Amino acid sequence: MTYSSDRFVKEKYDGDGVLVEYSVVHDDDFNFGYDVVDEIARKDPGKKALIWRSESGEEHVFTFADIERESNRAANYLKSLGIAKGDKVMLVLKQRYEFWIVIVALHKMGAVPIPATHMLKKHDVEYRVNAASVKAVVCTSQTSIVDAVDEAEDIPTLKTKIVVGEPRDGWRHYDSEVTGFPTEWSRVPTKATDTMIIYFTSGTSGNPKMALHDFRYPLGHIMTAKHWHRVDPDGIHFTVSDTGWAKSVWGKLYGQWIMEAAVFVYEYERFVPSDILSLIEEYKITTFCCPPTMFRLYLNAGLDGHDLSSLRNCCIAGEALNPDTFKIWKEKTGLMLMEGFGQTETPVVIGNIKGTVPKPGSMGKPLPQYRVWLMGEDGNECSPGEHGEIVIDIHGSPPGIMRGYYRDSETTAKVHKGGLHHTGDVAWMDEDGYFWFVGRNDDIIKSSGYRISPFEIESVLVCHPAVLECAVTGVPDPVRGQLVKATVVLKDGNAPCDALAKEMQNYVKAHTAPYKYPRVVEFVDALPKSTSGKIKRVDIRVKDAGA
């Protein structure tokens, strides 16, 4: 049987079944809403697209025909509110199923969705609305973001506020208003190179940047879903991520639907490892992706009593993997954790795909979708063992790589120069071609002339029997420039004390180069994290700089 993905890619495999050549093909007017969602709905209207489950047990199941119908209805509704092609619409919908309906509607309209996290405060809303000239915002009523939007001042471009869920004074009510609109919609002309979606980056230094992607962006994620996630067109894929982050469309929209796989969405307020494991068992999830930290928490909570036999592939991204997590997960489930690397600005560009054997702790090899290599400080390609920046060849503007930072030509010129996309991430390559993550340029600790990778120390420290989680950062020091600091969450039954801190320092000295040991150890109850579960080292650095 042929699937939607077969229309968009050309592939070549070697004699061992390993993918060696890969390219994307598309029409000049490709639009995900019409050419994927509506096309599958026409061909196989009853095929499941989305399975949504709330923490309270509420469930909704949508076929591709349902998504076609409801996105058409939403497009008519949004058009009636004055939203048109090119308009920017901020979506703050957490894990609400309306996200999938509204974003497809906006794609069909040629309007530009800007997904955002529900954790935004008043000044965050003001900055984002003004930076992107946002015309409308669609929010879930369940969070403080509605208050933040109401409190925001001097945002003249924002004309329309729409709330999903409970009604709110001063807001249009999506639930009650959208139902009366027709489900027929005529195709709006768009070009594959038109602006399709904008994501605000994490803003680790200065204000967040706006990564702009065109309508070819979903095609860049066929590789993500087909070869890394290895989704089953007749199975169910589950990526744990809030819709405010690019990881959400990486893992539960574009590539998965092009592959005609159903995506599973769980709406929750608090991450409970056992709940996720129970849902995998209940819904017979076939492929699964979340940050490495979450896999460590699943193992710490215990897998006993959970039937995970439906799983066929598990992937990780967002931060580097500690080898002990890889080892124990494989012992417990028989599955290897397939690491992948990419950014808000890209799809997956390095990874462990079907036909390759992962090395625990390695992010994998460059994928055949792009030419990816390591550049040294001298501008030349690194030899095995040398640290260098991960760069991507963007000659010819390959699908999936951002077009640039919206309204920021200066930063775009720094990141896109010489026909290369500079990721700002540092790695090294071994003799077999596997890449090993070192850290962000901003994360690298420079102490007494040494360049120290936080991940190397974290990989050792999490193996200490008292450590549940840790994050390693640099703190300012007048003599050494920076000191290595470990921020540690202890397992139950362990109490913070100077003796335990000293024990951990000696543990690191015994298991890696002694100069890397953390001279500062701080015990905390929890590490700062994004809603996707990624540890936010920048928050620790900011706090320490203030102190």
KEKELUM-154135 format. One record per residue (C-alpha): residue in three letters; x, y, z. Coordinates in pm, 1 decimal. Example, Ala and Ser with C-alpha at 12.3 -4.5 7.8 and 13.67 -1.06 7.14 Angstrom:
// residues 2
ALA; 1230.0; -450.0; 780.0
SER; 1367.0; -106.0; 714.0
***
This chain:
// residues 547
MET; 0.0; 0.0; 0.0
THR; 121.9; 351.5; -75.4
TYR; 105.7; 625.2; 184.2
SER; 110.9; 1003.3; 164.3
SER; 483.3; 1008.3; 238.8
ASP; 557.1; 811.0; -79.2
ARG; 447.2; 1107.8; -288.8
PHE; 701.1; 1340.4; -133.9
VAL; 1030.5; 1152.0; -95.7
LYS; 1282.7; 966.7; -307.0
GLU; 1494.7; 714.2; -118.9
LYS; 1778.6; 471.8; -182.0
TYR; 1892.9; 191.1; 48.0
ASP; 2213.4; -13.0; 56.8
GLY; 2226.1; -392.0; 55.3
ASP; 2174.6; -406.1; 432.2
GLY; 1858.2; -198.2; 413.6
VAL; 2022.3; 117.6; 549.0
LEU; 1901.3; 447.0; 404.4
VAL; 2185.7; 612.7; 212.7
GLU; 2015.1; 867.8; -15.6
TYR; 1711.5; 1081.4; 54.2
SER; 1544.5; 1378.9; -110.8
VAL; 1212.6; 1560.7; -87.2
VAL; 990.0; 1645.5; -382.7
HIS; 684.1; 1869.3; -382.4
ASP; 465.7; 2094.4; -593.2
ASP; 521.8; 2468.9; -590.5
ASP; 191.2; 2520.0; -410.1
PHE; 229.6; 2247.0; -146.1
ASN; 9.8; 2309.3; 158.7
PHE; -6.8; 2056.0; 443.1
GLY; -373.1; 2128.0; 512.6
TYR; -494.4; 2050.0; 162.3
ASP; -230.9; 1810.5; 30.0
VAL; -199.1; 1588.1; 335.9
VAL; -498.3; 1621.5; 571.0
ASP; -767.6; 1667.0; 306.2
GLU; -607.9; 1416.8; 71.9
ILE; -601.3; 1141.3; 335.2
ALA; -959.1; 1231.1; 432.5
ARG; -1062.2; 1185.5; 68.7
LYS; -875.3; 856.7; 28.3
ASP; -949.1; 700.4; 367.8
PRO; -1199.2; 914.7; 562.7
GLY; -1229.5; 675.5; 856.2
LYS; -856.9; 660.2; 929.1
LYS; -773.6; 774.6; 1282.5
ALA; -570.2; 1093.4; 1306.2
LEU; -587.6; 1201.6; 1670.4
ILE; -666.7; 1028.7; 1999.1
TRP; -703.3; 1277.3; 2283.0
ARG; -725.0; 1191.4; 2650.8
SER; -755.1; 1421.4; 2950.7
GLU; -625.0; 1367.9; 3301.4
SER; -986.3; 1325.1; 3416.4
GLY; -1046.9; 1043.4; 3167.0
GLU; -1233.2; 1239.1; 2897.9
GLU; -1157.8; 1107.1; 2549.4
HIS; -1205.5; 1232.9; 2194.3
VAL; -1108.8; 1046.2; 1877.7
PHE; -1078.8; 1226.4; 1542.9
THR; -1047.1; 1075.1; 1196.0
PHE; -881.1; 1259.1; 910.5
ALA; -1229.8; 1332.9; 779.4
ASP; -1312.2; 1488.3; 1116.0
ILE; -1000.7; 1705.5; 1103.6
GLU; -1082.6; 1813.6; 746.7
ARG; -1438.6; 1905.4; 844.1
GLU; -1355.8; 2081.8; 1170.6
SER; -1056.8; 2271.0; 1029.0
ASN; -1279.4; 2396.9; 746.7
ARG; -1536.2; 2507.0; 1002.2
ALA; -1264.4; 2680.7; 1206.8
ALA; -1127.7; 2852.3; 894.9
ASN; -1470.3; 2995.3; 816.6
TYR; -1505.9; 3112.0; 1176.1
LEU; -1163.3; 3278.1; 1186.5
LYS; -1227.9; 3443.0; 850.5
SER; -1550.1; 3592.0; 990.9
LEU; -1338.0; 3757.2; 1262.5
GLY; -1123.2; 3932.8; 1004.2
ILE; -828.6; 3693.2; 1003.3
ALA; -680.4; 3652.3; 656.1
LYS; -378.9; 3523.8; 466.4
GLY; -53.9; 3645.6; 618.3
ASP; -202.6; 3744.7; 954.6
LYS; -16.3; 3626.2; 1264.1
VAL; -217.5; 3425.2; 1518.5
MET; -67.1; 3320.4; 1851.1
LEU; -184.0; 2978.4; 1976.3
VAL; -159.4; 2904.0; 2347.7
LEU; -354.3; 2580.8; 2378.4
LYS; -137.7; 2349.7; 2592.0
GLN; -249.0; 1996.4; 2495.6
ARG; -605.6; 2085.4; 2394.2
TYR; -727.2; 1896.8; 2084.3
GLU; -842.3; 2227.3; 1934.4
PHE; -475.8; 2301.4; 1861.8
TRP; -470.4; 2044.9; 1581.4
ILE; -793.0; 2176.9; 1432.1
VAL; -701.4; 2544.0; 1448.8
ILE; -345.0; 2508.6; 1321.5
VAL; -464.3; 2313.4; 1015.9
ALA; -730.2; 2580.6; 960.3
LEU; -466.5; 2853.6; 968.7
HIS; -249.7; 2661.1; 720.9
LYS; -544.7; 2638.5; 483.8
MET; -610.0; 3011.3; 521.0
GLY; -246.7; 3102.4; 461.4
ALA; -243.0; 3273.9; 801.8
VAL; 62.7; 3226.7; 1022.3
PRO; 28.8; 3038.5; 1353.5
ILE; 271.8; 3123.2; 1633.9
PRO; 250.9; 2848.3; 1898.3
ALA; 350.8; 2963.9; 2246.0
THR; 379.9; 2825.6; 2596.5
HIS; 107.0; 2885.7; 2853.6
MET; 372.6; 3001.9; 3101.5
LEU; 403.8; 3346.0; 2942.4
LYS; 370.4; 3646.3; 3170.2
LYS; 246.9; 3998.6; 3094.9
HIS; 580.6; 4126.9; 2958.8
ASP; 628.3; 3805.8; 2753.6
VAL; 292.9; 3862.2; 2584.8
GLU; 373.0; 4227.0; 2516.2
TYR; 707.9; 4140.4; 2360.7
ARG; 575.0; 3861.1; 2140.9
VAL; 265.2; 4043.5; 2018.4
ASN; 463.4; 4351.5; 1923.2
ALA; 763.0; 4164.1; 1781.5
ALA; 546.0; 3961.3; 1541.2
SER; 253.8; 4205.8; 1497.7
VAL; 16.3; 3939.7; 1625.0
LYS; -342.3; 4009.7; 1514.3
ALA; -526.2; 3741.7; 1713.1
VAL; -463.7; 3507.4; 2002.0
VAL; -633.1; 3175.4; 2074.3
CYS; -590.6; 3062.4; 2436.4
THR; -711.2; 2783.8; 2656.4
SER; -911.7; 2908.4; 2953.4
GLN; -735.5; 2667.5; 3188.5
THR; -424.1; 2877.8; 3246.2
SER; -302.6; 3216.7; 3367.2
ILE; -216.3; 3313.4; 3009.6
VAL; -566.0; 3460.9; 2967.7
ASP; -493.7; 3699.3; 3255.3
ALA; -151.4; 3780.0; 3110.5
VAL; -309.2; 3877.9; 2777.7
ASP; -570.8; 4090.5; 2953.4
GLU; -300.6; 4265.2; 3157.9
ALA; -76.6; 4333.9; 2857.9
GLU; -45.1; 4698.6; 2758.5
ASP; 41.4; 4885.4; 2438.8
ILE; -19.8; 4596.4; 2197.9
PRO; -205.4; 4781.0; 1919.0
THR; -190.0; 4502.6; 1658.6
LEU; -390.3; 4257.4; 1872.9
LYS; -749.4; 4287.4; 1751.5
THR; -909.6; 3956.5; 1847.0
LYS; -896.7; 3740.1; 2161.1
ILE; -1048.6; 3390.9; 2143.0
VAL; -1077.4; 3154.8; 2438.0
VAL; -1119.6; 2775.9; 2426.6
GLY; -1297.4; 2609.8; 2718.6
GLU; -1478.1; 2825.2; 2971.5
PRO; -1616.6; 3161.6; 2849.7
ARG; -1431.6; 3475.4; 2953.5
ASP; -1548.1; 3838.5; 2960.3
GLY; -1398.6; 4037.6; 2674.5
TRP; -1308.4; 3724.3; 2475.6
ARG; -1474.2; 3548.1; 2183.8
HIS; -1581.7; 3198.6; 2289.8
TYR; -1455.1; 2943.5; 2037.2
ASP; -1662.0; 2649.2; 2161.2
SER; -2002.7; 2813.4; 2125.6
GLU; -1930.6; 3033.2; 1823.5
VAL; -1755.6; 2795.5; 1584.5
THR; -2038.1; 2538.9; 1568.9
GLY; -2263.3; 2743.2; 1340.5
PHE; -2012.0; 2779.1; 1057.3
PRO; -2010.1; 2574.5; 735.3
THR; -1773.5; 2283.4; 681.4
GLU; -1696.5; 2362.0; 317.1
TRP; -1388.6; 2567.2; 236.4
SER; -1234.0; 2665.7; -96.2
ARG; -859.3; 2638.6; -137.4
VAL; -669.2; 2960.5; -72.4
PRO; -367.4; 2990.0; -305.7
THR; -36.8; 2960.9; -118.5
LYS; 317.5; 2896.3; -235.9
ALA; 547.5; 2636.8; -84.7
THR; 790.1; 2919.1; -6.5
ASP; 533.4; 3138.5; 173.1
THR; 561.7; 3184.1; 549.3
MET; 373.7; 2900.2; 719.3
ILE; 466.2; 2907.9; 1090.0
ILE; 680.8; 3104.5; 1333.8
TYR; 830.1; 2976.3; 1658.5
PHE; 985.9; 3188.0; 1929.4
THR; 1313.1; 3031.1; 2040.1
SER; 1397.6; 2983.8; 2406.0
GLY; 1579.9; 3314.5; 2434.4
THR; 1885.6; 3197.3; 2630.0
SER; 2052.7; 3532.0; 2564.4
GLY; 1850.5; 3845.7; 2504.3
ASN; 1495.6; 3839.3; 2377.9
PRO; 1364.3; 3525.4; 2206.3
LYS; 1417.3; 3510.6; 1831.2
MET; 1143.9; 3422.1; 1581.8
ALA; 1232.7; 3120.8; 1364.8
LEU; 1037.0; 3144.9; 1039.8
HIS; 945.6; 2831.9; 842.3
ASP; 777.5; 2808.5; 503.2
PHE; 515.2; 2560.9; 381.4
ARG; 785.5; 2303.9; 301.9
TYR; 861.1; 2265.3; 672.8
PRO; 625.6; 1966.5; 726.6
LEU; 805.7; 1779.5; 447.0
GLY; 1131.0; 1809.2; 640.7
HIS; 966.3; 1603.8; 914.6
ILE; 895.7; 1295.5; 703.5
MET; 1245.5; 1185.0; 800.2
THR; 1161.6; 1257.6; 1164.5
ALA; 854.4; 1034.7; 1164.7
LYS; 944.3; 764.1; 913.7
HIS; 1307.7; 690.8; 989.9
TRP; 1365.5; 816.2; 1344.8
HIS; 1031.6; 768.4; 1523.0
ARG; 962.5; 479.4; 1283.4
VAL; 589.9; 533.8; 1313.2
ASP; 351.6; 264.0; 1200.1
PRO; 80.6; 397.2; 962.1
ASP; -157.6; 160.9; 1139.2
GLY; -20.0; 234.2; 1485.9
ILE; -30.1; 515.9; 1741.0
HIS; 254.4; 755.9; 1810.6
PHE; 292.6; 938.3; 2142.4
THR; 529.3; 1231.3; 2191.2
VAL; 519.3; 1398.4; 2531.8
SER; 526.1; 1771.4; 2461.9
ASP; 325.0; 2086.9; 2513.5
THR; 197.7; 2248.2; 2192.7
GLY; 388.0; 2566.8; 2276.1
TRP; 715.2; 2406.5; 2168.9
ALA; 838.3; 2301.4; 1825.7
LYS; 885.2; 1948.1; 1962.7
SER; 506.8; 1915.4; 1944.0
VAL; 488.5; 1949.1; 1565.1
TRP; 805.4; 1740.5; 1540.0
GLY; 634.2; 1459.1; 1724.2
LYS; 259.0; 1475.5; 1684.3
LEU; 156.9; 1651.2; 1370.3
TYR; 344.6; 1695.7; 1044.1
GLY; 558.3; 1389.3; 981.5
GLN; 325.7; 1153.3; 1165.3
TRP; 20.3; 1259.4; 964.7
ILE; 210.6; 1253.1; 637.2
MET; 288.9; 892.0; 733.3
GLU; -86.8; 848.4; 808.1
ALA; -18.1; 744.8; 1167.8
ALA; -251.2; 837.9; 1452.2
VAL; -108.1; 1063.5; 1721.1
PHE; -191.2; 1031.0; 2089.0
VAL; -227.0; 1340.4; 2306.3
TYR; -251.5; 1344.0; 2684.4
GLU; -366.5; 1660.5; 2857.0
TYR; -228.9; 1682.3; 3209.1
GLU; -133.6; 1944.1; 3466.2
ARG; 132.5; 1748.6; 3652.9
PHE; 373.1; 1494.2; 3508.2
VAL; 323.2; 1159.2; 3681.0
PRO; 547.3; 884.8; 3533.0
SER; 313.7; 598.1; 3620.6
ASP; 23.2; 771.8; 3442.4
ILE; 220.5; 788.5; 3117.0
LEU; 317.6; 421.8; 3145.2
SER; -44.2; 323.1; 3208.6
LEU; -159.4; 512.2; 2897.9
ILE; 101.3; 338.1; 2682.0
GLU; -42.8; 8.2; 2803.9
GLU; -408.7; 108.9; 2772.6
TYR; -388.9; 253.4; 2420.8
LYS; -128.1; 9.9; 2287.2
ILE; 108.8; 289.0; 2187.0
THR; 348.9; 164.0; 1919.2
THR; 610.6; 442.2; 1905.4
PHE; 705.0; 681.9; 2182.9
CYS; 923.6; 990.6; 2223.5
CYS; 1010.0; 1217.6; 2517.1
PRO; 1317.9; 1377.9; 2678.9
PRO; 1581.4; 1152.5; 2841.9
THR; 1501.2; 1298.5; 3182.5
MET; 1151.7; 1152.9; 3160.7
PHE; 1283.1; 804.5; 3081.1
ARG; 1499.6; 825.8; 3390.8
LEU; 1191.6; 919.3; 3593.4
TYR; 996.2; 623.9; 3447.2
LEU; 1273.4; 390.7; 3558.4
ASN; 1292.7; 550.3; 3900.5
ALA; 914.9; 511.4; 3943.1
GLY; 939.4; 147.9; 3834.6
LEU; 811.6; -35.3; 3526.2
ASP; 672.2; -332.0; 3718.7
GLY; 300.2; -372.8; 3668.4
HIS; 298.9; -197.1; 3329.5
ASP; 267.1; -392.5; 3005.5
LEU; 475.2; -201.6; 2750.2
SER; 486.4; -481.3; 2495.7
SER; 304.0; -274.9; 2231.1
LEU; 605.8; -43.2; 2197.4
ARG; 818.4; -96.8; 1888.0
ASN; 1048.7; 206.6; 1904.0
CYS; 1142.3; 468.7; 2162.1
CYS; 1314.0; 798.8; 2083.0
ILE; 1469.0; 1076.2; 2285.9
ALA; 1554.5; 1437.7; 2212.4
GLY; 1586.3; 1772.8; 2381.8
GLU; 1900.4; 1691.2; 2577.9
ALA; 2178.0; 1437.1; 2566.2
LEU; 2123.9; 1084.3; 2700.3
ASN; 2306.0; 942.2; 2999.4
PRO; 2431.2; 591.4; 2911.8
ASP; 2297.3; 429.6; 3229.0
THR; 1940.9; 524.1; 3131.0
PHE; 1995.7; 361.7; 2789.3
LYS; 2126.7; 44.4; 2949.0
ILE; 1855.2; 0.2; 3211.3
TRP; 1566.6; 83.0; 2972.7
LYS; 1696.4; -180.3; 2730.1
GLU; 1728.1; -435.9; 3011.0
LYS; 1370.3; -369.6; 3121.5
THR; 1196.2; -339.8; 2782.1
GLY; 1429.0; -484.6; 2521.5
LEU; 1417.8; -151.1; 2335.8
MET; 1707.7; 81.7; 2264.3
LEU; 1654.3; 455.0; 2310.0
MET; 1712.5; 612.9; 1969.5
GLU; 1855.9; 957.3; 2023.0
GLY; 1806.4; 1239.7; 1775.2
PHE; 1926.0; 1596.4; 1743.1
GLY; 1763.7; 1902.5; 1591.2
GLN; 1645.7; 2250.1; 1681.0
THR; 1346.0; 2479.7; 1664.4
GLU; 1513.5; 2599.8; 1345.2
THR; 1539.5; 2248.2; 1192.0
PRO; 1390.7; 1898.4; 1182.8
VAL; 1599.0; 1607.4; 1309.0
VAL; 1941.2; 1630.2; 1142.4
ILE; 2146.3; 1378.3; 1342.4
GLY; 2007.2; 1059.6; 1485.4
ASN; 1982.6; 686.3; 1521.7
ILE; 1745.0; 568.1; 1252.3
LYS; 1620.3; 232.1; 1134.0
GLY; 1907.7; 10.9; 1027.6
THR; 2165.8; 170.8; 1257.7
VAL; 2287.8; 50.4; 1595.5
PRO; 2304.9; 327.6; 1856.9
LYS; 2599.8; 381.0; 2083.6
PRO; 2476.5; 472.0; 2432.3
GLY; 2537.8; 842.0; 2487.1
SER; 2587.4; 925.2; 2120.1
MET; 2331.7; 1135.0; 1932.5
GLY; 2390.2; 917.0; 1624.9
LYS; 2506.2; 997.1; 1273.5
PRO; 2416.0; 1278.1; 1033.2
LEU; 2103.9; 1178.8; 841.8
PRO; 2102.3; 1163.8; 460.1
GLN; 1841.8; 1440.1; 442.4
TYR; 2112.5; 1706.2; 483.7
ARG; 2489.5; 1738.1; 476.0
VAL; 2588.4; 1788.7; 839.9
TRP; 2941.5; 1824.0; 970.7
LEU; 3156.1; 1971.7; 1247.9
MET; 3337.1; 2301.6; 1197.0
GLY; 3641.4; 2392.7; 1403.8
GLU; 3728.1; 2742.9; 1518.5
ASP; 3950.4; 2775.0; 1211.9
GLY; 3651.9; 2720.9; 982.4
ASN; 3769.7; 2379.1; 864.8
GLU; 3600.2; 2043.0; 904.7
CYS; 3702.0; 1866.6; 1224.7
SER; 3888.2; 1538.4; 1235.6
PRO; 3758.6; 1254.6; 1456.4
GLY; 3796.7; 1341.9; 1822.6
GLU; 3804.5; 1719.5; 1772.6
HIS; 3536.3; 1945.5; 1914.9
GLY; 3348.6; 2157.6; 1664.1
GLU; 3021.6; 2335.4; 1596.6
ILE; 2745.8; 2137.0; 1424.7
VAL; 2674.1; 2304.4; 1090.0
ILE; 2429.3; 2218.6; 811.2
ASP; 2475.0; 2285.5; 441.1
ILE; 2180.2; 2500.1; 326.9
HIS; 2279.3; 2561.8; -33.5
GLY; 1959.7; 2533.2; -236.7
SER; 1739.5; 2608.9; 66.7
PRO; 1654.7; 2248.1; 165.2
PRO; 1302.5; 2188.8; 305.3
GLY; 1273.9; 2193.7; 682.7
ILE; 1548.4; 2442.9; 767.8
MET; 1418.3; 2780.5; 879.3
ARG; 1420.1; 3060.4; 623.1
GLY; 1561.8; 3294.0; 884.7
TYR; 1471.2; 3489.7; 1195.2
TYR; 1166.1; 3703.8; 1130.8
ARG; 1248.9; 4077.5; 1134.9
ASP; 1608.2; 4007.5; 1241.1
SER; 1833.7; 4008.5; 939.0
GLU; 2143.1; 4073.4; 1152.3
THR; 2107.1; 3755.1; 1357.5
THR; 2000.3; 3559.0; 1049.3
ALA; 2324.3; 3664.4; 878.1
LYS; 2525.1; 3534.4; 1175.6
VAL; 2347.8; 3198.9; 1181.0
HIS; 2318.8; 3156.5; 803.6
LYS; 2655.4; 3240.8; 654.6
GLY; 2870.1; 3086.2; 388.7
GLY; 2586.9; 2859.2; 282.3
LEU; 2575.0; 2699.9; 627.9
HIS; 2328.5; 2696.3; 915.3
HIS; 2527.7; 2736.1; 1237.1
THR; 2352.3; 2551.3; 1520.1
GLY; 2560.9; 2688.6; 1806.7
ASP; 2589.2; 2332.2; 1942.6
VAL; 2926.7; 2166.2; 1994.4
ALA; 3002.3; 1796.5; 1941.9
TRP; 3279.4; 1560.0; 1842.8
MET; 3278.5; 1264.1; 1602.7
ASP; 3432.3; 924.3; 1665.1
GLU; 3609.7; 706.0; 1409.7
ASP; 3281.6; 535.0; 1316.8
GLY; 3107.4; 862.6; 1230.7
TYR; 2892.2; 885.5; 1545.9
PHE; 2844.1; 1233.0; 1692.0
TRP; 2878.6; 1295.3; 2066.6
PHE; 2717.3; 1600.0; 2220.9
VAL; 2940.3; 1839.3; 2416.8
GLY; 2701.2; 2129.1; 2480.9
ARG; 2574.3; 2463.1; 2365.5
ASN; 2842.8; 2718.8; 2295.8
ASP; 2678.0; 2909.2; 2582.5
ASP; 2683.9; 2600.7; 2810.0
ILE; 3052.5; 2514.7; 2770.7
ILE; 3232.1; 2588.4; 3097.6
LYS; 3566.5; 2764.6; 3065.9
SER; 3767.7; 2710.5; 3383.2
SER; 4144.4; 2769.0; 3427.6
GLY; 4199.1; 2737.1; 3053.8
TYR; 3996.7; 2414.9; 3021.6
ARG; 3681.2; 2382.3; 2809.1
ILE; 3451.2; 2151.7; 3003.2
SER; 3133.4; 1985.0; 2877.2
PRO; 2849.4; 1991.9; 3133.2
PHE; 2710.3; 1671.3; 2990.1
GLU; 3029.1; 1475.3; 3060.3
ILE; 3000.2; 1555.8; 3430.4
GLU; 2624.7; 1498.3; 3441.1
SER; 2672.9; 1154.2; 3284.0
VAL; 2900.5; 1057.3; 3571.9
LEU; 2708.5; 1223.9; 3851.3
VAL; 2370.5; 1066.2; 3772.4
CYS; 2530.4; 725.3; 3825.0
HIS; 2588.4; 808.4; 4192.3
PRO; 2330.9; 606.4; 4389.7
ALA; 2194.3; 912.5; 4572.4
VAL; 2133.5; 1126.2; 4261.3
LEU; 1794.1; 1143.3; 4091.8
GLU; 1867.6; 1433.5; 3856.6
CYS; 2138.7; 1691.9; 3812.8
ALA; 2239.6; 1987.3; 3599.9
VAL; 2595.0; 2113.7; 3561.1
THR; 2666.6; 2479.1; 3490.5
GLY; 2946.4; 2731.1; 3526.9
VAL; 2944.5; 2998.3; 3796.7
PRO; 3164.9; 3310.6; 3782.8
ASP; 3496.1; 3296.2; 3967.1
PRO; 3757.2; 3575.9; 3977.9
VAL; 4051.5; 3334.1; 3965.6
ARG; 3944.5; 3049.9; 3736.7
GLY; 3696.2; 3243.5; 3525.6
GLN; 3426.8; 2988.0; 3602.7
LEU; 3379.3; 2710.1; 3854.3
VAL; 3197.9; 2388.0; 3775.1
LYS; 2872.6; 2372.0; 3970.2
ALA; 2639.5; 2074.7; 4012.6
THR; 2276.2; 2137.2; 4103.3
VAL; 2144.6; 1807.3; 4237.3
VAL; 1805.8; 1653.4; 4314.7
LEU; 1844.3; 1361.5; 4555.4
LYS; 1654.9; 1035.2; 4552.9
ASP; 1414.2; 971.7; 4839.3
GLY; 1590.8; 862.7; 5154.7
ASN; 1894.3; 1087.5; 5107.7
ALA; 1945.0; 1411.4; 5298.6
PRO; 2156.7; 1706.7; 5179.5
CYS; 2476.8; 1751.0; 5378.0
ASP; 2839.3; 1859.0; 5331.2
ALA; 2959.7; 1499.8; 5359.1
LEU; 2736.0; 1389.6; 5072.0
ALA; 2851.1; 1682.9; 4858.3
LYS; 3213.6; 1584.7; 4923.0
GLU; 3134.5; 1223.9; 4838.8
MET; 2987.8; 1331.4; 4504.2
GLN; 3290.4; 1546.3; 4425.9
ASN; 3521.5; 1251.5; 4490.1
TYR; 3294.3; 1028.1; 4285.1
VAL; 3332.9; 1254.6; 3983.2
LYS; 3710.3; 1275.1; 4034.2
ALA; 3728.3; 896.6; 4035.4
HIS; 3527.3; 853.5; 3715.8
THR; 3650.3; 1134.0; 3490.8
ALA; 3938.3; 1382.2; 3463.1
PRO; 3979.1; 1532.7; 3812.7
TYR; 3986.0; 1892.6; 3687.5
LYS; 3620.6; 1853.1; 3583.3
TYR; 3483.2; 1783.5; 3930.2
PRO; 3214.9; 2023.1; 4061.0
ARG; 3372.7; 2261.8; 4309.7
VAL; 3023.0; 2383.3; 4397.2
VAL; 2738.2; 2145.2; 4482.8
GLU; 2387.1; 2270.8; 4553.4
PHE; 2101.7; 2043.7; 4658.4
VAL; 1753.2; 2145.1; 4540.2
ASP; 1406.0; 1994.4; 4550.2
ALA; 1354.1; 2027.2; 4173.9
LEU; 1535.3; 2147.4; 3863.1
PRO; 1384.1; 2420.2; 3645.7
LYS; 1227.0; 2260.3; 3338.6
SER; 1023.0; 2346.1; 3035.4
THR; 680.2; 2187.8; 2990.3
SER; 845.0; 1934.3; 2761.3
GLY; 1060.8; 1817.4; 3052.8
LYS; 1388.6; 1968.6; 2933.5
ILE; 1617.7; 2099.3; 3206.4
LYS; 1663.1; 2475.7; 3174.8
ARG; 2028.2; 2533.0; 3265.8
VAL; 1993.6; 2896.1; 3165.2
ASP; 1760.8; 2954.7; 3460.9
ILE; 2025.1; 2818.5; 3696.0
ARG; 2292.5; 3040.4; 3539.3
VAL; 2070.7; 3348.4; 3566.7
LYS; 1995.6; 3276.4; 3932.7
ASP; 2362.4; 3221.7; 4012.7
ALA; 2465.9; 3536.9; 3826.9
GLY; 2216.3; 3735.7; 4032.4
ALA; 2347.2; 3584.1; 4352.7
***
